[in-house]
Amino acid sequence: MLHEIKNTGKMFVLEQDGLRSYLVYRISGSAIEFTDAFVPPVHRGRGYASALILYGIHFAVMNGLLIKASCPAAAEYLRRNPEWHYTLAIAEAV
């Protein structure tokens, strides 16, 4: 399933059926922090949060940024996908 995700400079946004899912981030120095994620209830379980988080991870890697996952959804995604642990800014318990 392909999704068009846009970067607003403060969040990655996926719009579907007139509804917006997003992953909020902030960049400080050489790190990007994922602070909040939201998917409308009718779109949950369709992989939108995972698509946004993976997009954010790719954005970080392509821009030489390390990741801090303050958002529970992002932290859980990284815990379940250890191939991305090298991107973490700090040694988090994942």
Kinemage of the C-alpha trace (Angstrom):
@kinemage 1
@onewidth
@group {chain A} dominant
@subgroup {mainchain}
@vectorlist {calphas} color= white
{ca met a 1} P 0.000 0.000 0.000
{ca leu a 2} L 1.526 3.309 -1.111
{ca his a 3} L 0.876 6.522 0.749
{ca glu a 4} L 1.840 10.043 -0.150
{ca ile a 5} L 3.425 11.542 2.935
{ca lys a 6} L 4.251 15.225 3.146
{ca asn a 7} L 6.796 16.917 5.380
{ca thr a 8} L 5.544 20.240 6.746
{ca gly a 9} L 8.779 21.012 8.599
{ca lys a 10} L 7.147 20.076 11.917
{ca met a 11} L 5.344 16.862 11.097
{ca phe a 12} L 4.994 14.135 8.517
{ca val a 13} L 1.406 14.062 7.262
{ca leu a 14} L -0.625 11.424 5.468
{ca glu a 15} L -4.068 12.450 4.215
{ca gln a 16} L -6.614 9.805 3.278
{ca asp a 17} L -10.364 10.178 2.727
{ca gly a 18} L -10.197 13.789 3.925
{ca leu a 19} L -8.657 12.766 7.268
{ca arg a 20} L -5.143 13.514 8.478
{ca ser a 21} L -2.702 11.171 10.210
{ca tyr a 22} L 0.587 12.612 11.406
{ca leu a 23} L 3.894 12.142 13.195
{ca val a 24} L 5.134 15.293 14.943
{ca tyr a 25} L 8.881 15.838 15.240
{ca arg a 26} L 11.475 18.378 16.255
{ca ile a 27} L 15.108 18.583 15.256
{ca ser a 28} L 17.764 19.642 17.724
{ca gly a 29} L 21.396 19.448 16.738
{ca ser a 30} L 22.073 16.069 15.179
{ca ala a 31} L 18.905 14.403 16.503
{ca ile a 32} L 15.263 14.213 15.500
{ca glu a 33} L 12.721 13.551 18.204
{ca phe a 34} L 9.395 11.953 17.346
{ca thr a 35} L 7.068 13.516 19.894
{ca asp a 36} L 3.507 12.595 18.922
{ca ala a 37} L 1.592 10.448 16.463
{ca phe a 38} L -2.080 10.403 15.582
{ca val a 39} L -4.229 8.289 13.295
{ca pro a 40} L -7.998 8.901 13.154
{ca pro a 41} L -9.939 6.003 14.696
{ca val a 42} L -11.488 4.944 11.360
{ca his a 43} L -7.992 4.520 9.864
{ca arg a 44} L -6.361 2.637 12.720
{ca gly a 45} L -5.080 -0.836 11.950
{ca arg a 46} L -4.300 0.042 8.322
{ca gly a 47} L -0.570 0.656 8.795
{ca tyr a 48} L -0.711 4.448 8.607
{ca ala a 49} L 1.270 4.998 11.820
{ca ser a 50} L 3.913 2.500 10.682
{ca ala a 51} L 4.158 4.223 7.292
{ca leu a 52} L 4.650 7.603 8.954
{ca ile a 53} L 7.240 6.287 11.408
{ca leu a 54} L 9.185 4.486 8.681
{ca tyr a 55} L 9.096 7.663 6.601
{ca gly a 56} L 10.475 9.550 9.612
{ca ile a 57} L 13.242 6.979 10.076
{ca his a 58} L 14.222 7.263 6.406
{ca phe a 59} L 14.179 11.056 6.706
{ca ala a 60} L 16.520 10.818 9.717
{ca val a 61} L 18.929 8.435 8.019
{ca met a 62} L 19.022 10.468 4.796
{ca asn a 63} L 19.754 13.633 6.773
{ca gly a 64} L 22.340 12.143 9.133
{ca leu a 65} L 20.117 12.488 12.192
{ca leu a 66} L 19.830 10.152 15.153
{ca ile a 67} L 16.368 9.342 16.509
{ca lys a 68} L 14.819 9.889 19.896
{ca ala a 69} L 11.410 8.210 20.137
{ca ser a 70} L 9.418 10.069 22.806
{ca cys a 71} L 6.160 9.093 21.148
{ca pro a 72} L 4.907 5.677 22.380
{ca ala a 73} L 3.984 4.543 18.846
{ca ala a 74} L 7.466 5.337 17.504
{ca ala a 75} L 9.159 3.729 20.516
{ca glu a 76} L 7.106 0.553 20.017
{ca tyr a 77} L 7.840 0.496 16.274
{ca leu a 78} L 11.569 0.730 16.965
{ca arg a 79} L 11.321 -1.943 19.662
{ca arg a 80} L 9.643 -4.320 17.197
{ca asn a 81} L 12.092 -3.511 14.380
{ca pro a 82} L 15.613 -3.937 15.740
{ca glu a 83} L 17.170 -3.337 12.316
{ca trp a 84} L 16.684 0.393 13.048
{ca his a 85} L 18.325 0.426 16.492
{ca tyr a 86} L 21.506 1.908 15.031
{ca thr a 87} L 19.524 5.103 14.390
{ca leu a 88} L 18.748 5.730 18.067
{ca ala a 89} L 20.254 8.835 19.637
{ca ile a 90} L 20.556 7.244 23.060
{ca ala a 91} L 20.683 3.708 24.310
{ca glu a 92} L 16.965 3.296 24.919
{ca ala a 93} L 15.428 0.241 26.489
{ca val a 94} L 13.809 -1.209 23.362
